[in-house]
């Protein structure tokens, strides 16, 4: 395990991005690569006045000519978002609100999560795919009868419809496409649908025109490379047959590797750690995904009902150094898009779990079904995977699989551990401070060092003196002291010289 509680600035400064030169990209190539005509038509059709362009780091080199093209061909004022508040796959509504944008045009890879307020136009930067050649490779691996569902990496989204038609003609059986959501938030807000009796299933923010039982009986094909989307898909499908084909890899379709099964085992360990936790932090990992506020409130209600202390944290982009500032917390729950939620937390001080894992740990009515739920919207009321909290019942005791100790499981009658039944008063600096038993305040009070303290009346008052001047890399006269230290004079010489001249740094030290 590498220790990285303090970040290394040189890693960011020396990072090399393969972006090329903006001037070397012809405008005709930009139009085809970034669908600039489609962007212009969309802006004109909806009469938008202010648009924000969001780019990942590897596409920023083309941001300026794209903005100039759209500004010249529309009556819309164009802004380029210089950085994202969270992951680049999510639409950054926070940055767009700074310029009061009417819409966002998102370039590059996207998680397709429904936004809360602003409409979005996606430009996936397509990769070429020969439909006929793809069908030649896929058909021998697919069953002769039965339903086939096709998921694709967003870079192959442009060929999805044609690929499904070609496969259906050759197989003679239905082939269903996993379609992306509409760009309008009002239309995309129901991406939590599905469940019993529904004729449509929503999986990883894509619509599949099959009921959930029919999807489980189908064969799923994923066209794309390795990544978080494939891991989420394999975990969400469970035992549903899944074939993976990477057009750029040159290999035939095959089941996914052992990464998904290892990820499931790792996530189940996270569930056990969450059951053992006494203090849990809710990490806000998005401010744009639809219903994120409801998800945060649901988690707080769930954790408090399970007898755990709950703290809400808003940290922006996550890293090891930031989360190391909260050592009192046992587990962190990340509320974010599906692809960002499965965070590899091996180097973090605490485990970082998803809302679904928190539900498995704290909701006695929810049982593991073998199918992972990566979208927090499906866990909320009205979602296909929603399981209401049961009524308060008897507390069940079991044995932790991590520590081997007894623990209590179930919902508490009070539902809010902050009610004060187990709080106590601690005398500190002639003040009575309330410390809740088991909370972060008690953990802080038990520390030997608790940060800077005023200690009024205990510290003598002294006159201000001149300190060092400069920066930490090199203060004024710091080099002089180092040079003089090699030839330090004796005390007699120093005393005699001090009568005739002002003392140097080395003479003052001696």
C-alpha positions as CSV (number, residue, x, y, z in Angstrom):
1,X,0.0,0.0,0.0
2,X,1.5,3.3,-1.0
3,X,1.3,6.2,1.5
4,X,0.0,9.3,-0.3
5,X,-1.7,11.4,2.4
6,X,0.1,14.4,1.0
7,X,-0.2,15.0,-2.7
8,X,2.9,15.4,-5.0
9,X,2.5,18.6,-7.0
10,X,5.2,17.5,-9.5
11,X,3.0,14.7,-10.8
12,X,0.4,17.2,-11.9
13,X,2.9,19.7,-13.2
14,X,4.8,17.1,-15.3
15,X,1.7,15.4,-16.6
16,X,1.9,15.1,-20.4
17,X,-1.3,15.3,-22.4
18,X,-1.5,14.1,-26.0
19,X,-3.4,17.1,-27.3
20,X,-1.4,18.2,-30.4
21,X,-1.6,21.7,-31.8
22,X,-4.9,23.6,-32.3
23,X,-3.8,25.3,-35.5
24,X,-2.9,22.0,-37.1
25,X,-6.5,20.7,-37.0
26,X,-8.4,21.7,-40.2
27,X,-11.9,23.1,-39.7
28,X,-13.4,20.5,-42.1
29,X,-12.1,17.7,-39.9
30,X,-13.4,19.4,-36.8
31,X,-16.9,19.5,-38.3
32,X,-17.0,15.8,-38.9
33,X,-15.2,14.7,-35.7
34,X,-17.2,16.8,-33.3
35,X,-20.6,17.0,-35.1
36,X,-20.5,20.8,-35.2
37,X,-23.4,21.0,-37.7
38,X,-25.5,18.9,-35.3
39,X,-24.5,21.2,-32.4
40,X,-25.4,24.3,-34.4
41,X,-28.8,22.9,-35.4
42,X,-29.6,21.9,-31.8
43,X,-28.8,25.4,-30.5
44,X,-30.8,27.1,-33.2
45,X,-33.8,24.7,-32.8
46,X,-34.2,25.4,-29.1
47,X,-33.2,29.1,-29.4
48,X,-30.6,28.9,-26.7
49,X,-28.8,32.2,-25.9
50,X,-25.9,31.0,-23.7
51,X,-24.2,27.6,-24.1
52,X,-21.4,26.0,-22.1
53,X,-18.9,23.6,-23.8
54,X,-17.4,20.9,-21.5
55,X,-14.3,19.1,-22.7
56,X,-12.1,16.4,-21.0
57,X,-8.4,17.2,-20.8
58,X,-7.4,15.3,-23.9
59,X,-9.8,17.3,-26.1
60,X,-9.2,20.8,-24.8
61,X,-6.8,21.6,-27.6
62,X,-9.8,21.8,-30.0
63,X,-12.0,23.9,-27.7
64,X,-11.1,27.3,-29.1
65,X,-11.9,26.6,-32.8
66,X,-15.0,24.7,-31.9
67,X,-16.2,27.7,-29.8
68,X,-15.4,30.1,-32.6
69,X,-17.3,27.9,-35.1
70,X,-20.4,27.7,-33.0
71,X,-20.3,31.4,-32.2
72,X,-20.0,32.3,-35.9
73,X,-22.8,30.0,-37.0
74,X,-25.3,30.6,-34.3
75,X,-26.6,33.6,-32.3
76,X,-25.6,31.9,-29.0
77,X,-22.9,33.2,-26.7
78,X,-20.3,30.4,-26.1
79,X,-18.3,29.7,-23.0
80,X,-15.7,27.0,-22.5
81,X,-15.7,25.3,-19.1
82,X,-12.0,25.3,-18.0
83,X,-12.3,22.6,-15.4
84,X,-15.0,20.2,-14.0
85,X,-16.2,20.2,-10.4
86,X,-16.2,16.4,-10.3
87,X,-15.7,13.7,-12.9
88,X,-15.4,14.6,-16.6
89,X,-17.9,12.0,-17.5
90,X,-20.7,13.9,-15.7
91,X,-22.3,17.1,-16.9
92,X,-20.9,20.0,-14.8
93,X,-24.1,22.1,-14.1
94,X,-22.3,24.0,-11.3
95,X,-19.7,25.5,-13.7
96,X,-22.4,26.2,-16.3
97,X,-24.4,28.1,-13.7
98,X,-21.5,30.5,-13.2
99,X,-22.2,31.9,-16.7
100,X,-26.0,31.4,-16.4
101,X,-25.9,28.9,-19.4
102,X,-29.1,27.7,-21.0
103,X,-27.6,24.4,-22.0
104,X,-24.4,22.3,-22.0
105,X,-22.7,20.6,-25.0
106,X,-20.7,17.7,-23.5
107,X,-17.7,16.4,-25.5
108,X,-16.0,13.0,-25.0
109,X,-16.8,10.0,-22.8
110,X,-20.1,10.4,-20.8
111,X,-21.9,8.4,-18.2
112,X,-25.3,9.5,-19.6
113,X,-26.7,10.3,-16.1
114,X,-29.8,12.5,-16.2
115,X,-29.1,16.1,-15.2
116,X,-31.1,18.1,-12.7
117,X,-31.8,21.3,-14.6
118,X,-29.9,21.9,-17.9
119,X,-30.5,20.2,-21.2
120,X,-27.4,18.4,-22.7
121,X,-26.2,17.6,-26.2
122,X,-23.6,14.8,-26.2
123,X,-20.8,14.6,-28.7
124,X,-19.0,11.3,-28.1
125,X,-16.1,11.7,-30.6
126,X,-17.0,8.6,-32.7
127,X,-14.6,5.7,-33.4
128,X,-15.0,4.0,-36.8
129,X,-16.9,0.7,-36.9
130,X,-17.6,-1.4,-40.0
131,X,-21.0,-2.9,-39.3
132,X,-20.7,-5.8,-41.8
133,X,-17.3,-6.9,-40.4
134,X,-18.6,-6.5,-36.8
135,X,-21.6,-8.8,-37.7
136,X,-19.2,-11.4,-39.2
137,X,-17.3,-11.6,-35.9
138,X,-20.3,-11.5,-33.5
139,X,-22.8,-13.8,-35.2
140,X,-20.8,-17.1,-34.7
141,X,-20.6,-16.4,-31.0
142,X,-24.3,-15.6,-30.5
143,X,-27.1,-18.1,-29.9
144,X,-29.2,-19.1,-32.9
145,X,-32.4,-18.4,-31.0
146,X,-33.3,-16.1,-28.2
147,X,-33.1,-12.4,-27.6
148,X,-29.8,-10.5,-28.0
149,X,-29.2,-7.1,-26.3
150,X,-26.4,-4.9,-27.5
151,X,-24.6,-2.4,-25.3
152,X,-21.8,-0.2,-26.8
153,X,-19.2,2.2,-25.6
154,X,-20.5,5.7,-26.3
155,X,-17.8,6.1,-29.0
156,X,-19.6,3.4,-31.1
157,X,-23.1,4.8,-30.4
158,X,-23.3,6.1,-34.0
159,X,-23.3,2.5,-35.3
160,X,-25.6,0.9,-32.7
161,X,-28.8,1.0,-34.7
162,X,-27.2,-0.3,-37.9
163,X,-25.4,-3.0,-36.0
164,X,-28.6,-4.2,-34.4
165,X,-30.4,-4.3,-37.7
166,X,-27.6,-6.3,-39.4
167,X,-27.5,-8.8,-36.5
168,X,-31.2,-9.3,-36.5
169,X,-31.2,-10.0,-40.3
170,X,-28.5,-12.6,-40.0
171,X,-29.7,-14.3,-36.8
172,X,-33.4,-14.2,-37.6
173,X,-34.2,-13.3,-34.0
174,X,-34.8,-10.0,-32.2
175,X,-31.9,-7.8,-31.3
176,X,-32.5,-5.0,-28.9
177,X,-30.4,-1.9,-28.6
178,X,-29.6,-0.2,-25.2
179,X,-30.5,3.3,-26.1
180,X,-29.1,6.5,-24.4
181,X,-31.5,8.9,-22.7
182,X,-33.0,12.0,-24.3
183,X,-31.2,15.3,-23.8
184,X,-34.1,17.1,-22.1
185,X,-34.0,16.7,-18.2
186,X,-37.8,16.5,-18.1
187,X,-37.8,13.5,-20.4
188,X,-34.7,11.8,-18.9
189,X,-35.8,12.1,-15.3
190,X,-37.6,8.7,-15.4
191,X,-34.4,6.7,-15.8
192,X,-35.2,4.9,-12.6
193,X,-38.1,2.9,-14.2
194,X,-38.4,-0.8,-14.6
195,X,-39.3,-3.4,-12.1
196,X,-42.2,-5.7,-11.9
197,X,-44.8,-5.3,-14.7
198,X,-42.7,-2.8,-16.6
199,X,-42.1,-3.4,-20.3
200,X,-38.8,-1.4,-20.3
201,X,-35.7,-1.8,-18.2
202,X,-33.2,1.0,-17.4
203,X,-29.7,-0.2,-16.9
204,X,-26.6,2.1,-16.4
205,X,-28.6,5.0,-17.8
206,X,-29.6,3.2,-20.9
207,X,-33.1,2.1,-21.9
208,X,-33.7,-1.5,-23.0
209,X,-37.1,-2.3,-24.5
210,X,-37.5,-5.5,-22.5
211,X,-38.9,-6.4,-19.1
212,X,-36.5,-7.3,-16.4
213,X,-37.2,-11.1,-16.6
214,X,-36.8,-11.0,-20.4
215,X,-33.5,-9.1,-20.0
216,X,-32.2,-11.7,-17.5
217,X,-33.0,-14.5,-20.1
218,X,-31.3,-12.7,-23.0
219,X,-27.7,-12.7,-24.2
220,X,-26.0,-9.4,-23.8
221,X,-23.2,-8.2,-26.1
222,X,-20.9,-5.3,-25.1
223,X,-18.9,-3.6,-27.9
224,X,-16.1,-1.7,-26.4
225,X,-12.9,-1.9,-24.4
226,X,-12.1,-2.5,-20.7
227,X,-13.2,0.2,-18.3
228,X,-15.6,1.1,-15.5
229,X,-18.6,0.8,-17.7
230,X,-17.9,-2.8,-18.5
231,X,-17.2,-3.6,-14.8
232,X,-20.5,-2.0,-13.8
233,X,-22.4,-3.9,-16.6
234,X,-20.9,-7.3,-15.6
235,X,-21.8,-6.7,-11.9
236,X,-25.3,-5.4,-12.8
237,X,-26.1,-8.4,-15.0
238,X,-25.1,-11.1,-12.5
239,X,-25.5,-14.5,-14.1
240,X,-26.9,-13.2,-17.4
241,X,-24.7,-14.3,-20.3
242,X,-22.4,-11.5,-21.3
243,X,-20.0,-11.4,-24.3
244,X,-17.4,-8.7,-24.7
245,X,-15.9,-7.7,-28.1
246,X,-13.3,-4.9,-28.5
247,X,-13.2,-3.8,-32.2
248,X,-9.6,-2.5,-31.7
249,X,-8.4,-5.6,-29.9
250,X,-8.5,-8.1,-32.8
251,X,-9.9,-10.9,-30.6
252,X,-13.2,-12.8,-30.9
253,X,-16.1,-12.2,-28.5
254,X,-15.6,-13.8,-25.1
255,X,-17.0,-13.6,-21.6
256,X,-15.5,-10.9,-19.4
257,X,-12.4,-11.7,-17.4
258,X,-12.2,-12.3,-13.6
259,X,-12.1,-8.6,-12.8
260,X,-15.9,-8.5,-12.3
261,X,-16.0,-11.4,-9.9
262,X,-13.1,-10.0,-8.0
263,X,-14.8,-6.6,-7.9
264,X,-18.0,-8.2,-6.4
265,X,-16.0,-10.0,-3.7
266,X,-14.2,-6.7,-2.9
267,X,-17.6,-4.8,-2.7
268,X,-19.0,-7.5,-0.4
269,X,-16.1,-6.9,1.9
270,X,-17.1,-3.2,1.8
271,X,-20.6,-4.1,3.0
272,X,-19.2,-5.9,6.0
273,X,-17.0,-2.9,6.9
274,X,-20.1,-0.7,6.6
275,X,-22.0,-2.9,9.1
276,X,-19.1,-2.6,11.6
277,X,-18.9,1.2,11.2
278,X,-20.1,3.5,13.9
279,X,-19.3,6.9,12.2
280,X,-20.1,7.2,8.5
281,X,-19.5,10.1,6.1
282,X,-21.8,10.8,3.1
283,X,-19.5,12.1,0.3
284,X,-21.3,14.4,-2.1
285,X,-19.8,13.4,-5.5
286,X,-22.2,15.2,-7.8
287,X,-24.3,18.3,-7.8
288,X,-25.9,17.6,-11.2
289,X,-27.2,14.1,-11.4
290,X,-31.0,13.9,-11.1
291,X,-32.3,13.3,-7.5
292,X,-28.9,13.6,-5.8
293,X,-30.5,15.6,-2.9
294,X,-33.0,12.8,-2.3
295,X,-30.3,10.2,-2.3
296,X,-28.3,12.1,0.4
297,X,-31.4,12.5,2.6
298,X,-32.3,8.8,2.1
299,X,-28.8,7.8,3.2
300,X,-28.9,10.0,6.3
301,X,-32.2,8.5,7.3
302,X,-30.9,5.0,6.7
303,X,-27.7,5.4,8.6
304,X,-29.3,7.1,11.6
305,X,-32.0,4.4,11.7
306,X,-29.2,1.8,11.8
307,X,-27.7,3.6,14.9
308,X,-24.7,5.1,13.1
309,X,-23.4,8.7,13.3
310,X,-23.8,10.5,9.9
311,X,-21.8,13.4,8.6
312,X,-22.2,15.0,5.2
313,X,-19.0,16.1,3.3
314,X,-18.6,18.2,0.2
315,X,-15.0,17.8,-1.0
316,X,-15.1,18.3,-4.8
317,X,-12.8,16.0,-6.7
318,X,-11.7,13.2,-4.3
319,X,-8.1,12.2,-3.5
320,X,-6.3,10.5,-0.8
321,X,-5.0,13.6,0.9
322,X,-8.4,15.2,1.2
323,X,-10.1,12.2,2.7
324,X,-7.3,11.7,5.2
325,X,-8.5,14.8,7.0
326,X,-11.4,12.8,8.4
327,X,-9.7,9.9,10.4
328,X,-12.6,9.9,12.9
329,X,-14.9,8.4,10.2
330,X,-15.0,4.6,9.7
331,X,-16.6,4.5,6.3
332,X,-17.5,6.9,3.5
333,X,-20.5,6.6,1.2
334,X,-20.0,8.2,-2.2
335,X,-23.1,9.7,-4.0
336,X,-22.1,10.0,-7.6
337,X,-22.7,8.6,-11.1
338,X,-22.5,4.8,-11.6
339,X,-19.0,4.9,-13.3
340,X,-17.5,7.2,-10.6
341,X,-19.1,5.4,-7.6
342,X,-17.0,2.2,-8.0
343,X,-14.0,3.9,-6.5
344,X,-10.9,1.8,-5.9
345,X,-10.3,2.8,-2.2
346,X,-7.3,0.6,-1.5
347,X,-5.1,3.6,-0.9
348,X,-7.7,5.6,1.1
349,X,-7.7,5.7,4.9
350,X,-11.3,4.5,5.0
351,X,-13.4,2.3,2.7
352,X,-15.4,4.3,0.1
353,X,-18.7,2.5,-0.6
354,X,-21.7,3.1,-2.8
355,X,-25.3,3.8,-1.8
356,X,-26.3,0.3,-2.7
357,X,-23.7,-1.2,-0.4
358,X,-24.9,1.1,2.4
359,X,-28.4,-0.2,1.7
360,X,-27.2,-3.8,1.9
361,X,-25.5,-3.1,5.2
362,X,-28.2,-1.0,7.0
363,X,-31.5,-2.0,5.5
364,X,-32.6,-5.4,6.9
365,X,-35.3,-5.7,4.2
366,X,-32.8,-5.6,1.3
367,X,-31.1,-8.9,0.4
368,X,-28.3,-9.5,-2.0
369,X,-29.8,-10.7,-5.3
370,X,-26.6,-11.3,-7.3
371,X,-27.3,-8.2,-9.4
372,X,-25.5,-5.0,-8.4
373,X,-27.3,-1.6,-8.5
374,X,-24.9,1.1,-9.5
375,X,-27.4,4.0,-10.0
376,X,-28.6,5.5,-6.8
377,X,-31.8,6.8,-8.4
378,X,-33.1,3.2,-8.7
379,X,-32.8,2.9,-4.9
380,X,-35.1,5.9,-4.2
381,X,-38.9,5.7,-3.9
382,X,-40.3,5.2,-7.4
383,X,-37.2,3.4,-8.6
384,X,-37.2,-0.2,-9.8
385,X,-34.8,-1.4,-7.0
386,X,-36.4,0.6,-4.2
387,X,-36.9,-1.4,-0.9
388,X,-38.7,0.6,1.9
389,X,-37.3,0.5,5.4
390,X,-39.1,-2.0,7.6
391,X,-40.9,-1.1,10.7
392,X,-38.8,-0.9,13.9
393,X,-38.3,-4.4,15.2
394,X,-36.1,-6.4,17.5
395,X,-32.4,-5.8,17.2
396,X,-30.6,-8.9,15.9
397,X,-27.0,-9.7,17.0
398,X,-24.6,-11.4,14.6
399,X,-20.8,-11.9,14.3
400,X,-18.7,-9.6,12.1
401,X,-16.9,-11.4,9.3
402,X,-14.1,-8.8,9.5
403,X,-13.4,-8.4,13.2
404,X,-15.0,-11.5,14.6
405,X,-16.9,-9.5,17.3
406,X,-20.5,-9.4,18.1
407,X,-22.5,-6.5,16.6
408,X,-26.1,-5.3,16.6
409,X,-28.1,-5.2,13.4
410,X,-31.5,-3.7,12.9
411,X,-33.4,-0.4,13.1
412,X,-33.3,1.5,16.3
413,X,-36.6,2.8,17.8
414,X,-35.3,6.4,18.1
415,X,-34.0,6.5,14.6
416,X,-31.7,9.4,15.4
417,X,-28.6,8.6,17.5
418,X,-28.2,12.4,18.1
419,X,-31.3,12.4,20.3
420,X,-28.9,12.8,23.3
421,X,-29.5,9.6,25.3
422,X,-25.8,8.7,25.3
423,X,-24.3,12.2,25.3
424,X,-22.0,13.5,28.1
425,X,-20.4,16.7,29.2
426,X,-16.7,17.2,29.1
427,X,-14.9,20.1,30.9
428,X,-12.5,22.0,28.6
429,X,-11.1,25.4,29.2
430,X,-13.7,26.2,31.9
431,X,-16.4,25.4,29.4
432,X,-18.8,22.5,29.3
433,X,-18.7,20.8,26.0
434,X,-21.3,18.2,25.0
435,X,-19.7,15.1,23.5
436,X,-22.0,12.4,21.9
437,X,-21.0,8.9,22.8
438,X,-19.5,7.2,19.8
439,X,-19.5,10.4,17.7
440,X,-16.7,12.3,16.0
441,X,-16.7,14.7,18.9
442,X,-15.8,11.9,21.4
443,X,-13.1,10.7,19.0
444,X,-11.6,14.2,18.9
445,X,-11.7,14.6,22.7
446,X,-9.7,11.4,23.2
447,X,-6.8,12.7,21.1
448,X,-3.6,13.8,22.7
449,X,-3.3,16.6,20.1
450,X,-6.5,18.3,19.0
451,X,-5.2,21.1,16.8
452,X,-4.4,24.7,17.7
453,X,-5.9,26.0,21.0
454,X,-6.3,29.6,22.2
455,X,-5.3,28.8,25.9
456,X,-6.3,32.3,27.0
457,X,-4.5,33.5,30.1
458,X,-1.9,30.7,30.0
459,X,0.4,32.2,27.4
460,X,2.6,35.2,28.4
461,X,2.3,38.3,26.2
462,X,5.5,39.2,24.3
463,X,6.4,42.0,21.9
464,X,6.3,41.3,18.2
465,X,9.7,40.5,16.6
466,X,10.9,40.5,13.0
467,X,10.7,37.0,11.6
468,X,12.1,35.5,8.5
469,X,11.3,37.0,5.1
470,X,10.9,35.2,1.8
471,X,9.3,32.0,0.7
472,X,9.7,28.5,2.1
473,X,12.0,27.4,-0.8
474,X,14.6,30.0,0.4
475,X,14.2,32.7,3.0
476,X,16.3,35.9,3.0
477,X,19.9,35.5,4.1
478,X,19.3,31.7,4.4
479,X,22.2,31.0,2.1
480,X,24.6,33.3,4.0
481,X,24.1,31.4,7.2
482,X,24.8,28.1,5.5
483,X,28.0,29.4,3.8
484,X,29.3,31.0,7.1
485,X,28.6,27.8,9.1
486,X,31.6,26.1,7.4
487,X,34.2,28.6,8.9
488,X,32.7,29.5,12.2
489,X,35.0,31.8,14.2
490,X,35.8,31.2,17.9
491,X,34.2,33.3,20.6
492,X,37.2,35.5,21.2
493,X,37.4,36.5,17.6
494,X,33.7,37.1,17.4
495,X,33.7,39.3,20.5
496,X,36.6,41.4,19.1
497,X,35.0,41.8,15.7
498,X,31.6,42.8,17.2
499,X,33.2,46.0,18.6
500,X,34.0,47.2,15.2
501,X,31.2,45.9,13.0
502,X,27.7,44.6,13.2
503,X,27.5,40.9,13.9
504,X,26.9,38.5,11.0
505,X,24.4,35.6,11.2
506,X,27.2,33.1,12.2
507,X,28.6,35.5,14.8
508,X,25.2,36.0,16.4
509,X,24.6,32.2,16.6
510,X,28.0,31.7,18.3
